[in-house]
Amino acid sequence: MPWVLIILIVIVAIGLFGVLSSKVDELSGIGREHPAGSFRWPHGKVVRTRILSAEKEFERGEIAKKVLLPCVVIAFICAALTMFGPIVSYGNVLTVVSLLASLVIATLVCGKNDAGRAFCYVVVGLAIACSVLILITRAYVSVSTAEVNAFTAVFGAVGASVGAAILPARVTFAREFSDETVGCVRLSQRTTAAKLLLDLQDKQWEVPEHVREQAKRLEKRNKPASAAAADPSESVSSPKADE
């Protein structure tokens, strides 16, 4: 087996392990009941939660607008150079440059310190857009290689922008478990875990200061380009949290 393929498999395996570990932590103490001390419920059941902060969902659309303009401008420049002029023979290179530029711009604008998560959404958006283009050109349209390269650059830019727009806003919960362990977790507002934790919210709970500090460090490490919501529970479709 080529060493490059081995490296790719290792990278994918590490990524999948990271995603699995994150999901297990999010669902710890909620959902289908497991024995206390088990892998799924290491601290027993979650007895109460409180929202500490939440991002505004609508601000994702604003981020997408900031992504779309520079990506499309670069894409159209590369498309024009690909289809016209003496540089047409470098169409493949220009297309790759355009797609990489879209990935970098969308990830930086959309994610900043949360770049890993943003990058995944941007890649998926770009890949789907390019796949749709390939299906269209192969099934319904007869086009030259230069035209395919040009359209790929533009479709990729739009796909990257859509990926930035659908990146879910996040919410930070403080959690207390049945064994009195207290901590926090930051997760997507659209997940089942977020809805289950929201049902356990106790607005009167005085969250320990060390947990609030832990949440601030977590948010600072994963803070997106948009500001956190002033009202931490408006974005989670719930009654307002008593901040």
C-alpha positions in Angstrom: 0.0 0.0 0.0 1.5 3.4 -1.0 2.7 5.5 2.0 0.5 8.4 0.9 -2.6 6.3 1.2 -1.5 5.1 4.6 -1.1 8.8 5.7 -4.5 9.7 4.4 -6.1 6.7 6.2 -4.4 7.8 9.5 -5.6 11.4 9.1 -9.2 10.3 8.4 -9.1 7.9 11.4 -7.8 10.6 13.7 -10.5 13.0 12.4 -13.3 10.3 12.9 -12.0 9.6 16.5 -12.1 13.3 17.3 -15.7 13.7 16.0 -16.8 10.5 17.9 -15.1 11.8 21.2 -16.8 15.1 20.8 -20.3 13.5 20.2 -19.9 11.2 23.2 -19.1 14.2 25.4 -22.1 16.1 24.1 -24.4 13.2 24.8 -22.9 12.4 28.2 -25.6 12.1 30.8 -28.6 12.6 28.4 -30.6 10.5 25.9 -31.0 6.8 26.4 -30.0 5.9 30.0 -26.7 4.1 30.7 -25.2 3.0 34.0 -23.4 5.7 35.9 -19.6 5.4 35.4 -20.0 3.9 32.0 -18.2 5.2 28.9 -21.4 7.0 27.8 -22.4 8.2 31.3 -19.1 8.6 33.2 -20.7 11.1 35.7 -24.2 9.8 35.7 -27.3 11.8 34.5 -27.3 15.5 33.8 -29.5 17.0 36.5 -29.5 20.6 35.4 -28.0 23.0 32.8 -27.8 26.7 32.1 -27.0 28.5 28.8 -23.9 30.7 29.3 -23.7 32.1 25.8 -25.0 31.6 22.3 -24.2 32.9 18.8 -26.8 34.6 16.7 -27.9 32.2 13.9 -28.7 35.0 11.4 -25.2 36.4 11.5 -24.1 33.3 9.5 -25.8 34.9 6.5 -23.8 38.1 7.0 -20.6 36.0 7.1 -21.6 34.3 3.8 -21.9 37.7 2.1 -18.4 38.6 3.2 -17.2 35.3 1.8 -19.1 35.4 -1.5 -17.8 38.7 -3.0 -14.0 38.0 -2.8 -14.4 34.4 -3.8 -16.5 35.2 -6.8 -14.2 38.0 -7.9 -11.2 35.6 -7.8 -13.2 32.9 -9.5 -14.3 35.1 -12.4 -10.7 36.4 -12.9 -9.4 32.8 -13.1 -12.3 31.8 -15.3 -11.6 34.7 -17.7 -7.9 33.8 -17.9 -8.8 30.2 -18.4 -11.1 30.8 -21.4 -9.3 33.7 -23.1 -5.7 34.7 -23.9 -2.4 33.0 -24.1 -2.7 31.6 -20.5 -5.5 29.3 -21.5 -3.2 26.3 -21.4 -2.8 26.8 -17.6 -6.5 26.4 -17.0 -6.1 23.5 -14.6 -3.7 25.4 -12.5 -5.9 28.5 -12.4 -8.9 26.4 -11.4 -7.0 24.8 -8.5 -5.7 28.2 -7.4 -9.3 29.6 -7.5 -10.7 26.7 -5.5 -7.9 27.0 -2.9 -8.5 30.7 -2.6 -12.2 30.1 -2.0 -11.4 27.6 0.7 -8.9 29.8 2.5 -11.1 33.0 2.3 -14.2 31.2 3.5 -12.4 29.4 6.3 -10.7 32.6 7.6 -13.8 34.8 7.4 -16.2 32.1 8.7 -14.1 30.4 11.3 -11.0 32.3 12.5 -10.0 30.4 15.6 -12.7 27.8 14.8 -11.1 27.2 11.5 -11.2 23.3 11.6 -15.0 23.2 11.9 -15.5 26.0 9.4 -13.2 24.3 6.9 -15.2 21.1 7.0 -18.4 22.9 6.1 -16.7 25.0 3.4 -15.1 21.9 1.8 -18.5 20.1 1.7 -20.2 23.1 0.1 -17.5 23.4 -2.5 -17.5 19.7 -3.2 -21.2 19.5 -3.6 -21.3 22.5 -6.0 -18.5 21.0 -8.1 -20.2 17.6 -8.2 -23.4 19.2 -9.4 -21.5 21.0 -12.1 -19.9 17.7 -13.3 -23.2 15.9 -13.4 -24.8 18.8 -15.4 -22.0 19.1 -17.9 -21.7 15.3 -18.5 -25.4 14.6 -18.7 -26.9 17.7 -20.5 -24.2 20.0 -21.9 -21.3 19.6 -24.3 -18.5 22.0 -23.2 -14.8 22.3 -23.7 -12.2 21.6 -21.0 -11.5 25.3 -20.6 -15.2 26.0 -20.1 -15.5 23.2 -17.5 -12.5 24.7 -15.6 -14.0 28.2 -15.7 -17.4 27.0 -14.5 -15.7 24.9 -11.8 -13.9 28.0 -10.4 -17.2 29.9 -10.2 -19.3 27.0 -8.8 -16.6 26.3 -6.2 -16.7 29.9 -5.0 -20.5 29.8 -4.6 -20.3 26.4 -2.9 -17.7 27.6 -0.4 -20.0 30.6 0.4 -23.0 28.4 0.9 -20.9 26.2 3.2 -20.0 29.3 5.2 -23.7 30.3 5.4 -25.0 26.9 6.8 -22.3 26.6 9.5 -24.4 26.2 12.6 -24.3 28.7 15.4 -23.0 27.3 18.7 -24.2 27.4 22.3 -22.3 26.9 25.5 -24.0 25.1 28.4 -23.0 24.7 32.0 -23.8 21.1 33.1 -24.2 19.5 36.5 -24.2 15.7 36.8 -25.8 13.4 39.4 -22.4 12.8 41.0 -22.1 16.6 41.5 -19.5 17.0 38.7 -19.9 20.4 37.1 -18.5 21.5 33.7 -19.4 23.0 30.4 -19.9 22.0 26.8 -20.0 23.9 23.5 -22.0 22.5 20.7 -24.2 23.2 17.6 -27.6 24.7 18.4 -29.2 22.4 15.8 -28.1 19.1 17.5 -30.4 16.8 19.4 -28.0 17.2 22.4 -28.6 20.9 22.5 -32.4 20.4 22.6 -32.1 17.8 25.4 -29.8 20.1 27.4 -32.1 23.0 26.9 -35.0 21.0 28.4 -32.9 20.6 31.6 -32.2 24.4 31.9 -32.5 25.9 35.4 -32.4 29.7 35.1 -32.0 30.0 38.9 -28.8 27.9 39.1 -25.8 29.9 40.2 -23.1 28.5 38.0 -19.7 28.2 39.8 -17.2 30.8 38.7 -14.6 28.3 37.7 -17.1 26.8 35.2 -17.8 30.3 33.8 -14.1 30.8 33.3 -13.8 27.4 31.6 -16.6 28.4 29.3 -14.8 31.7 28.4 -11.6 29.9 27.6 -13.6 27.4 25.4 -15.4 30.2 23.6 -12.1 32.2 23.1 -10.5 29.1 21.6 -13.4 28.5 19.2 -14.8 32.0 18.7 -16.2 32.6 15.2 -16.0 35.9 13.3 -19.4 37.0 14.5 -20.0 38.3 18.0 -21.8 36.2 20.6 -25.5 37.0 21.1 -26.4 39.4 23.8 -29.3 37.2 24.8 -27.8 33.7 25.1 -31.0 31.8 24.5 -32.8 33.6 21.7 -30.8 31.7 19.1 -31.8 28.3 20.6 -35.6 28.9 20.2 -36.3 28.8 23.9 -37.5 31.1 26.7 -34.9 33.7 27.6 -32.2 32.6 29.9 -31.7 34.7 33.0 -28.2 36.0 32.4 
